[in-house]
Amino acid sequence: MSERIVKAHRISRGKAKGKALVSQSPLSFFGGVDPETGVIIEKGHELEGESVSGKVLVFPIGKGSTGGSFKLYELAYNRKAPTAIINLRADPIIAVGAIISNIPMVDRMEENPMELIRRGDSVEVDGDRGIVILRGNAR
């Protein structure tokens, strides 16, 4: 099994792995994701109808209200949160939400994560070391 390690900037500590769910579009957790189910409900979003639950969520940046931090926490409380988050560049709303929810998070990877990671790839985020590990799909 091939493995590739890519350096990133640490946002929220911890380690988690899962299948990648990748979006080229910004995402709002306030009004964009149902906190009870983990399903993306934002009309017209490329991932509308998909669940973030148990996935490594890869998207460029958050958008929307500061209430998004609490909605991410609510997802974690309901056990419907992503296992980890990778952003091109983190914004404070998503960063705070990940930190208070104990969701490992990184940004500013050495390579663009939306180009490097594809939907369904096996990904591990190590927020302690600031690395992303791609397994069996290293490009």
C-alpha positions as CSV (number, residue, x, y, z in Angstrom):
1,M,0.0,0.0,0.0
2,S,1.4,3.3,-1.0
3,E,1.5,6.2,1.4
4,R,2.2,9.9,0.9
5,I,2.7,12.4,3.7
6,V,2.0,16.1,3.0
7,K,2.9,18.9,5.5
8,A,0.2,21.3,6.6
9,H,-0.5,24.0,9.2
10,R,-2.0,22.8,12.5
11,I,-5.3,24.3,13.5
12,S,-6.9,21.8,15.8
13,R,-5.0,18.9,17.5
14,G,-5.9,15.3,17.3
15,K,-5.7,12.5,14.8
16,A,-8.5,11.0,12.7
17,K,-9.0,9.2,9.4
18,G,-11.7,8.4,7.0
19,K,-12.9,8.7,3.4
20,A,-12.6,12.1,1.9
21,L,-15.6,14.2,1.0
22,V,-14.3,17.0,-1.2
23,S,-15.9,20.3,-2.3
24,Q,-14.5,23.0,-4.5
25,S,-16.9,25.5,-2.9
26,P,-16.9,27.2,0.5
27,L,-19.3,25.7,3.1
28,S,-21.3,27.2,5.9
29,F,-22.3,25.0,8.9
30,F,-24.9,27.6,9.9
31,G,-27.8,26.8,7.6
32,G,-25.7,24.8,5.3
33,V,-25.5,21.5,7.2
34,D,-28.3,19.9,9.2
35,P,-26.9,19.5,12.8
36,E,-29.2,16.5,13.5
37,T,-28.2,14.4,10.5
38,G,-24.9,15.8,9.2
39,V,-26.4,16.2,5.7
40,I,-25.5,19.3,3.6
41,I,-28.8,21.1,3.0
42,E,-27.5,24.3,1.3
43,K,-29.5,24.7,-1.9
44,G,-27.3,24.5,-5.0
45,H,-24.1,23.4,-3.1
46,E,-22.2,20.8,-5.1
47,L,-22.4,18.5,-2.0
48,E,-26.1,19.1,-1.3
49,G,-27.7,15.9,0.0
50,E,-24.3,14.4,1.1
51,S,-23.4,13.6,4.7
52,V,-20.3,15.0,6.4
53,S,-20.7,12.5,9.2
54,G,-17.6,10.3,9.6
55,K,-15.8,11.8,6.6
56,V,-12.6,13.8,6.2
57,L,-14.2,17.0,4.9
58,V,-12.0,18.9,2.4
59,F,-13.2,22.4,1.3
60,P,-11.5,25.7,0.5
61,I,-12.8,27.9,3.3
62,G,-15.9,28.4,5.5
63,K,-18.5,31.1,4.9
64,G,-21.4,32.5,6.7
65,S,-22.4,33.4,10.2
66,T,-20.3,33.1,13.4
67,G,-23.0,30.7,14.5
68,G,-21.3,28.1,12.3
69,S,-18.8,27.4,15.2
70,F,-21.7,26.3,17.4
71,K,-23.3,24.3,14.6
72,L,-20.1,22.4,14.1
73,Y,-20.1,21.7,17.9
74,E,-23.7,20.6,17.7
75,L,-22.8,18.2,14.9
76,A,-20.1,16.7,17.1
77,Y,-22.5,16.5,20.1
78,N,-24.9,14.6,17.8
79,R,-22.1,12.3,16.6
80,K,-22.7,13.6,13.0
81,A,-19.5,15.6,12.6
82,P,-16.7,15.1,10.1
83,T,-13.8,13.1,11.6
84,A,-11.4,15.8,10.4
85,I,-11.3,19.0,8.3
86,I,-8.9,20.1,5.7
87,N,-9.2,23.7,4.4
88,L,-7.2,25.5,1.8
89,R,-7.1,28.4,4.2
90,A,-9.0,28.2,7.5
91,D,-11.3,31.0,8.6
92,P,-11.9,31.8,12.4
93,I,-15.4,30.4,12.4
94,I,-14.5,26.9,11.2
95,A,-11.3,26.9,13.2
96,V,-13.0,27.7,16.5
97,G,-15.7,25.1,15.7
98,A,-13.1,22.4,15.1
99,I,-11.2,23.3,18.3
100,I,-14.2,23.3,20.6
101,S,-15.5,20.1,19.0
102,N,-12.2,18.3,19.2
103,I,-12.1,17.7,15.4
104,P,-8.6,17.5,14.0
105,M,-8.1,20.3,11.4
106,V,-5.3,21.5,9.2
107,D,-4.9,24.1,6.4
108,R,-2.2,25.5,4.1
109,M,-1.1,22.1,2.9
110,E,2.1,22.1,0.7
111,E,-0.2,21.2,-2.2
112,N,-3.8,22.3,-2.9
113,P,-5.9,19.7,-1.1
114,M,-8.8,20.1,-3.6
115,E,-6.5,19.0,-6.4
116,L,-4.6,16.4,-4.4
117,I,-7.4,14.6,-2.6
118,R,-10.3,13.1,-4.4
119,R,-13.7,12.0,-3.0
120,G,-13.4,8.6,-1.4
121,D,-9.7,8.7,-0.9
122,S,-8.4,7.3,2.4
123,V,-7.0,10.2,4.3
124,E,-5.6,10.7,7.8
125,V,-5.2,14.1,9.4
126,D,-2.7,14.4,12.2
127,G,-3.4,17.8,13.8
128,D,-0.7,17.2,16.4
129,R,2.1,17.0,13.8
130,G,0.5,19.1,11.1
131,I,0.5,16.4,8.4
132,V,-2.0,14.7,6.1
133,I,-1.4,11.1,5.2
134,L,-2.8,9.7,1.9
135,R,-2.9,6.0,1.8
136,G,-3.3,3.7,-1.2
137,N,-4.0,6.8,-3.4
138,A,-0.8,8.8,-3.2
139,R,-0.4,10.9,-6.3
